[in-house]
Amino acid sequence: MRFSIFHNLGAPGRLGEYHQVMDEAREFARAADEAGFWSIWYTEHHFGHEGFEITPNPVLMGADIAARTSRIRIGQAANIATFWHPLRLAEDIAMLDRLSGGRVEVGVGRGLYGREALNLNALADPRDEEQNRALFEETLEIMQQAWSGEFFAHKGRFYEFPAPGVRWSHPLSPATPDYTEDGVITKMAVTPRPLQSPMPLWQVIDSPRSIKWAAERGIQGMFWLPPVSALKERFALYRDAASEASGREYALGEGIGLVRDVYVADTMEQARREFEEAVMTTYRWIMHWRGLRNLMNAGEELTDEHELSFDFLFPRNMLVGTPEYVAEKIAELREEINLQHLLLWTTHPGLPHRNAMRSLELFAEKVMPQFSGPQGG
């Protein structure tokens, strides 16, 4: 079973000491690397003056972490592909793959917040879901072409590469038929190409449409919120769509990572006391937009009686408690949905760094050995 780290940096009231927040993130990453975690993932969010989500560039963050670690793989959960120029994002990720020695896991998403999209790329406006999806799909298609290392041309709804009508003449770069016609550039190649081929792709997914789309294209899926009873249908849909598209039988849970809020302490009471306010800060921030629908159990209807609280969340998707309790809940996930890859989210806004480090230590020493086996390559 694989264990990884999901690290959404948040530090309300600490933006003036961003350098210290970064130092804490580095120490956490080094400890995860030394403990044998498989990968670590960083998010992309913009304009977070409130301090809840403060990493605008997961690729740049990943480059810093790659330079300070040796084995742990470097992921983005996710690059918001619709905010980026596709060729620039492809180049930057390829560079990160080279700099890290081929340790990149590429995560992509469509974007959630209007204040981000409308100030970075109005075409990505999440209120126009069909256009947002079309932009995302075309961006990802271009990125994959760019990573091939071959000359390519693209003409779609949003982008055309190479730009038409550009003439080329240079003695050190002959205008060969590979990429020119009558002295005009008709194809292009992007450098560097990644070290890995193909690049491992992940998408943050939840809706049936997104699950099916990712599975049919061999893109690995990442989930966060739903309780295990509601995950069963999602995992089965991914398995069935991936099996049909690939022509081979996928196992339940194959190609899927699950993010869970995880905190380990010596007693159940201590775990809740130290973690509750931090994790609830995240949920109060994010659920304002998402609502509680994704937290319903299978067959459960959302009603006015449902209210966001730690007691509401704890039995649904929290892994918070003693090492024995957390291990028991992980075993349940493995039994119920054949979970093969768990991502721990411990570093919620306001949690003291020393507490996050201690939880990581306890998990590595007392939980991980109960699920011993290769962390996967």
C-alpha positions as CSV (number, residue, x, y, z in Angstrom):
1,M,0.0,0.0,0.0
2,R,1.2,3.5,-0.8
3,F,1.2,6.3,1.7
4,S,1.7,9.9,0.5
5,I,1.4,13.5,1.9
6,F,-1.1,16.1,0.7
7,H,0.2,19.5,1.7
8,N,-2.1,22.5,1.1
9,L,-0.1,25.3,2.7
10,G,-2.2,27.6,4.9
11,A,-1.1,30.1,7.5
12,P,-3.8,32.6,8.5
13,G,-2.1,35.6,10.2
14,R,1.4,34.5,9.2
15,L,1.8,35.9,5.7
16,G,4.4,38.3,7.0
17,E,6.5,35.3,8.0
18,Y,6.1,33.3,4.7
19,H,9.7,32.3,4.8
20,Q,9.2,30.5,8.1
21,V,6.1,28.7,6.7
22,M,8.2,27.5,3.8
23,D,10.9,26.3,6.2
24,E,8.3,24.3,8.1
25,A,7.0,22.8,4.8
26,R,10.6,21.8,3.9
27,E,11.2,20.1,7.2
28,F,7.9,18.2,6.9
29,A,8.8,17.1,3.4
30,R,12.3,15.9,4.5
31,A,10.8,14.0,7.3
32,A,8.3,12.3,5.0
33,D,11.1,11.5,2.6
34,E,13.2,9.9,5.3
35,A,10.2,8.0,6.7
36,G,9.6,6.3,3.3
37,F,6.4,8.1,2.1
38,W,5.9,7.5,-1.6
39,S,5.0,11.1,-2.7
40,I,4.2,14.6,-1.6
41,W,1.6,16.9,-3.3
42,Y,1.2,20.7,-3.4
43,T,-1.8,22.7,-4.4
44,E,-2.3,25.8,-6.6
45,H,-4.3,28.7,-5.3
46,H,-4.1,32.4,-6.0
47,F,-4.9,35.8,-4.2
48,G,-5.3,34.1,-0.8
49,H,-4.8,37.2,1.3
50,E,-6.8,35.5,4.1
51,G,-3.9,33.0,4.4
52,F,-5.9,29.7,4.0
53,E,-4.4,28.7,0.7
54,I,-1.0,30.3,-0.1
55,T,0.8,28.2,-2.8
56,P,0.4,29.9,-6.2
57,N,2.8,27.6,-8.0
58,P,3.0,23.9,-7.1
59,V,5.7,23.3,-9.8
60,L,8.0,25.9,-8.3
61,M,7.3,24.6,-4.8
62,G,8.0,21.1,-6.1
63,A,11.4,22.2,-7.5
64,D,12.4,23.5,-4.1
65,I,11.3,20.3,-2.3
66,A,12.9,18.0,-5.0
67,A,16.3,19.7,-4.3
68,R,16.0,18.9,-0.6
69,T,14.8,15.3,-0.8
70,S,16.1,12.2,-2.5
71,R,13.4,9.6,-3.0
72,I,9.9,11.0,-2.4
73,R,8.0,11.7,-5.6
74,I,6.8,15.3,-6.3
75,G,3.1,15.8,-7.2
76,Q,0.7,18.7,-7.8
77,A,-2.9,18.4,-6.5
78,A,-3.4,20.1,-8.7
79,N,-2.0,22.4,-11.4
80,I,-5.0,24.3,-12.4
81,A,-4.4,23.7,-16.1
82,T,-7.0,26.2,-17.3
83,F,-5.1,29.1,-15.7
84,W,-1.8,28.3,-17.6
85,H,-0.6,28.7,-21.1
86,P,-0.4,25.0,-22.1
87,L,3.1,25.2,-23.6
88,R,4.5,27.0,-20.6
89,L,3.0,24.6,-18.2
90,A,4.3,21.6,-20.2
91,E,7.8,23.2,-20.2
92,D,7.8,23.9,-16.5
93,I,6.7,20.4,-15.6
94,A,9.2,18.8,-17.9
95,M,11.9,20.9,-16.3
96,L,10.8,19.8,-12.9
97,D,10.9,16.1,-14.0
98,R,14.5,16.6,-15.2
99,L,15.5,18.5,-12.1
100,S,14.0,15.9,-9.8
101,G,15.5,12.9,-11.6
102,G,12.2,11.7,-12.9
103,R,10.2,12.0,-9.7
104,V,7.2,14.0,-11.0
105,E,3.5,13.0,-10.6
106,V,1.5,15.4,-12.7
107,G,-1.8,16.5,-11.2
108,V,-4.2,18.6,-13.1
109,G,-7.6,20.3,-12.3
110,R,-10.1,22.6,-13.8
111,G,-10.4,25.2,-11.1
112,L,-13.1,26.1,-8.5
113,Y,-12.8,29.7,-7.5
114,G,-14.1,32.5,-9.7
115,R,-11.9,35.2,-8.3
116,E,-8.9,33.1,-9.4
117,A,-10.1,32.2,-12.9
118,L,-11.5,35.6,-13.9
119,N,-8.3,37.3,-13.0
120,L,-6.0,34.7,-14.6
121,N,-7.9,33.5,-17.6
122,A,-11.5,34.6,-18.1
123,L,-12.1,31.6,-20.5
124,A,-11.7,29.4,-17.4
125,D,-14.7,30.9,-15.7
126,P,-16.2,28.0,-13.6
127,R,-19.7,29.4,-14.1
128,D,-19.5,28.3,-17.7
129,E,-18.8,24.6,-17.1
130,E,-18.9,23.4,-20.7
131,Q,-16.3,26.0,-21.8
132,N,-14.2,25.4,-18.7
133,R,-14.2,21.6,-19.5
134,A,-13.3,22.2,-23.2
135,L,-10.4,24.5,-22.2
136,F,-9.1,22.0,-19.8
137,E,-9.3,19.1,-22.2
138,E,-7.6,21.1,-25.0
139,T,-4.9,22.3,-22.6
140,L,-4.1,18.7,-21.5
141,E,-4.0,17.5,-25.1
142,I,-1.4,20.1,-26.0
143,M,0.7,19.3,-23.0
144,Q,0.8,15.6,-23.9
145,Q,1.8,16.5,-27.4
146,A,4.5,18.8,-26.1
147,W,5.9,16.0,-23.9
148,S,6.3,13.6,-26.8
149,G,9.5,15.3,-28.0
150,E,8.3,15.1,-31.5
151,F,7.4,18.0,-33.9
152,F,3.7,18.6,-33.7
153,A,1.0,21.1,-34.8
154,H,-2.3,21.8,-33.0
155,K,-5.4,23.8,-34.1
156,G,-8.3,23.8,-31.7
157,R,-11.0,26.0,-30.3
158,F,-8.7,28.0,-28.0
159,Y,-5.2,27.5,-29.3
160,E,-3.2,27.2,-32.5
161,F,0.4,26.1,-32.6
162,P,2.6,27.0,-34.2
163,A,1.3,30.5,-34.9
164,P,0.6,30.7,-38.6
165,G,2.8,32.7,-41.0
166,V,6.1,32.7,-39.1
167,R,9.1,32.4,-41.4
168,W,12.3,30.7,-40.3
169,S,15.8,31.1,-41.7
170,H,18.9,30.5,-39.6
171,P,22.2,28.8,-40.7
172,L,22.4,26.9,-37.5
173,S,18.8,25.6,-37.7
174,P,18.1,24.7,-41.3
175,A,14.4,25.0,-42.4
176,T,13.9,21.3,-42.9
177,P,10.6,19.6,-43.9
178,D,10.3,18.3,-40.3
179,Y,8.9,21.6,-39.2
180,T,8.8,24.0,-42.1
181,E,7.2,24.3,-45.5
182,D,8.4,26.9,-48.0
183,G,10.4,28.5,-45.2
184,V,7.3,28.9,-42.9
185,I,7.1,27.1,-39.6
186,T,4.4,24.5,-39.7
187,K,5.3,22.3,-36.7
188,M,7.2,22.8,-33.4
189,A,8.9,20.9,-30.7
190,V,9.1,21.7,-27.0
191,T,12.2,21.4,-24.9
192,P,13.1,19.8,-22.6
193,R,11.1,16.7,-22.9
194,P,10.4,15.0,-19.6
195,L,12.7,12.3,-18.2
196,Q,9.7,10.0,-17.8
197,S,7.7,8.7,-20.8
198,P,4.8,8.7,-20.5
199,M,4.3,11.2,-17.8
200,P,2.1,9.9,-14.9
201,L,-1.1,11.9,-14.9
202,W,-3.6,12.5,-12.1
203,Q,-6.9,14.5,-12.0
204,V,-8.8,15.6,-9.0
205,I,-12.3,14.1,-9.7
206,D,-15.6,13.6,-8.1
207,S,-18.6,13.8,-10.6
208,P,-19.5,10.7,-12.7
209,R,-18.6,12.7,-15.8
210,S,-15.1,13.5,-14.6
211,I,-14.5,10.1,-13.2
212,K,-15.4,8.4,-16.5
213,W,-13.5,10.9,-18.6
214,A,-10.3,10.4,-16.6
215,A,-10.6,6.7,-16.5
216,E,-11.1,6.3,-20.2
217,R,-7.9,8.3,-20.8
218,G,-5.7,6.4,-18.4
219,I,-5.5,9.4,-16.0
220,Q,-5.3,8.4,-12.4
221,G,-8.0,9.8,-10.1
222,M,-7.8,11.6,-6.7
223,F,-10.7,11.9,-4.3
224,W,-11.0,13.6,-0.9
225,L,-14.4,14.2,0.8
226,P,-16.9,11.3,0.4
227,P,-17.4,8.7,3.1
228,V,-16.5,5.1,2.3
229,S,-20.0,4.1,1.5
230,A,-20.3,6.8,-1.2
231,L,-16.8,6.1,-2.5
232,K,-17.8,2.5,-3.5
233,E,-19.9,3.7,-6.5
234,R,-17.2,6.1,-7.6
235,F,-14.4,3.6,-7.4
236,A,-16.5,1.0,-9.3
237,L,-17.3,3.6,-12.0
238,Y,-13.6,4.3,-12.4
239,R,-12.7,0.6,-12.5
240,D,-15.4,-0.2,-15.1
241,A,-14.6,2.8,-17.4
242,A,-10.8,2.1,-17.2
243,S,-11.2,-1.6,-17.9
244,E,-13.4,-1.0,-20.9
245,A,-11.1,1.7,-22.4
246,S,-7.9,-0.2,-21.8
247,G,-9.0,-3.7,-22.8
248,R,-7.8,-5.2,-19.5
249,E,-9.4,-5.8,-16.1
250,Y,-8.7,-3.1,-13.6
251,A,-8.9,-3.9,-9.9
252,L,-11.1,-1.9,-7.6
253,G,-9.0,0.9,-6.3
254,E,-6.3,0.7,-9.0
255,G,-5.3,4.0,-10.3
256,I,-6.9,6.0,-7.5
257,G,-5.6,8.0,-4.6
258,L,-7.7,9.0,-1.6
259,V,-6.9,12.1,0.5
260,R,-8.0,11.8,4.1
261,D,-7.6,14.3,7.1
262,V,-5.2,12.4,9.3
263,Y,-3.9,13.2,12.8
264,V,-2.3,10.7,15.2
265,A,-1.7,11.2,18.9
266,D,-1.3,9.1,22.0
267,T,-4.9,9.3,23.0
268,M,-8.2,9.9,21.2
269,E,-8.9,12.9,23.3
270,Q,-5.5,14.5,22.6
271,A,-5.9,13.9,18.9
272,R,-9.2,15.7,18.8
273,R,-8.1,18.5,21.1
274,E,-5.0,19.3,19.0
275,F,-6.5,18.9,15.6
276,E,-10.1,19.9,15.7
277,E,-9.8,23.7,15.3
278,A,-7.3,23.4,12.5
279,V,-9.2,20.9,10.4
280,M,-12.5,22.7,10.9
281,T,-10.8,25.9,9.7
282,T,-10.2,24.2,6.4
283,Y,-13.8,22.8,6.2
284,R,-15.4,26.1,7.1
285,W,-13.3,27.8,4.3
286,I,-13.9,25.2,1.6
287,M,-17.5,24.1,2.3
288,H,-18.7,27.6,1.9
289,W,-18.4,26.9,-1.8
290,R,-18.8,23.2,-2.0
291,G,-21.6,22.6,0.5
292,L,-22.1,19.3,2.3
293,R,-23.5,17.2,-0.5
294,N,-20.2,15.3,-1.1
295,L,-20.1,14.3,2.5
296,M,-23.3,12.3,2.4
297,N,-23.3,8.5,2.9
298,A,-24.6,6.4,0.1
299,G,-28.4,6.8,0.0
300,E,-28.4,9.7,2.4
301,E,-30.2,12.9,1.5
302,L,-28.8,16.3,2.4
303,T,-31.3,18.1,4.7
304,D,-31.4,21.3,6.7
305,E,-30.6,19.2,9.8
306,H,-27.1,18.5,8.5
307,E,-24.6,21.0,10.0
308,L,-20.9,21.2,9.6
309,S,-19.1,20.2,12.7
310,F,-16.3,17.9,13.8
311,D,-18.9,15.4,15.2
312,F,-20.6,15.4,11.7
313,L,-17.3,14.8,9.9
314,F,-15.5,12.3,12.3
315,P,-17.4,9.1,11.3
316,R,-17.6,10.1,7.7
317,N,-14.0,10.8,6.6
318,M,-11.7,11.5,9.5
319,L,-8.7,9.4,10.5
320,V,-8.0,11.1,13.8
321,G,-7.0,9.3,16.9
322,T,-4.5,6.8,18.3
323,P,-2.2,4.8,16.0
324,E,-4.4,1.8,16.7
325,Y,-7.6,3.6,15.7
326,V,-6.1,5.2,12.5
327,A,-4.7,1.8,11.4
328,E,-8.2,0.2,12.0
329,K,-9.8,2.8,9.8
330,I,-7.2,2.4,7.0
331,A,-7.8,-1.4,7.2
332,E,-11.5,-0.7,6.7
333,L,-10.8,1.4,3.7
334,R,-8.7,-1.3,2.2
335,E,-11.3,-3.9,2.9
336,E,-14.3,-1.9,1.7
337,I,-12.9,-0.3,-1.5
338,N,-9.5,-2.0,-1.9
339,L,-7.7,1.3,-1.2
340,Q,-4.2,1.1,-2.6
341,H,-3.0,4.7,-2.1
342,L,-3.7,7.0,0.9
343,L,-2.7,10.6,1.0
344,L,-2.4,12.2,4.5
345,W,-3.6,15.8,5.0
346,T,-2.4,16.8,8.4
347,T,-1.1,20.4,7.9
348,H,-4.3,22.3,8.2
349,P,-4.2,26.1,8.9
350,G,-3.3,26.9,12.4
351,L,-2.0,23.5,13.5
352,P,1.3,24.1,15.3
353,H,4.2,22.7,13.2
354,R,5.6,20.6,16.1
355,N,2.2,18.9,16.3
356,A,2.1,18.1,12.6
357,M,5.7,16.7,12.9
358,R,4.8,14.5,15.9
359,S,1.7,13.1,14.1
360,L,3.8,12.3,11.1
361,E,6.3,10.6,13.3
362,L,3.7,8.5,15.0
363,F,2.1,7.5,11.7
364,A,5.4,6.4,10.2
365,E,6.5,4.5,13.3
366,K,3.2,2.9,14.4
367,V,0.8,2.9,11.5
368,M,2.7,2.4,8.3
369,P,4.5,-0.8,9.5
370,Q,1.1,-2.5,9.8
371,F,0.7,-2.1,6.0
372,S,4.2,-3.0,5.1
373,G,5.1,-3.6,1.5
374,P,6.7,-1.7,-1.4
375,Q,5.6,1.9,-1.7
376,G,5.4,1.4,-5.5
377,G,7.4,2.9,-8.3
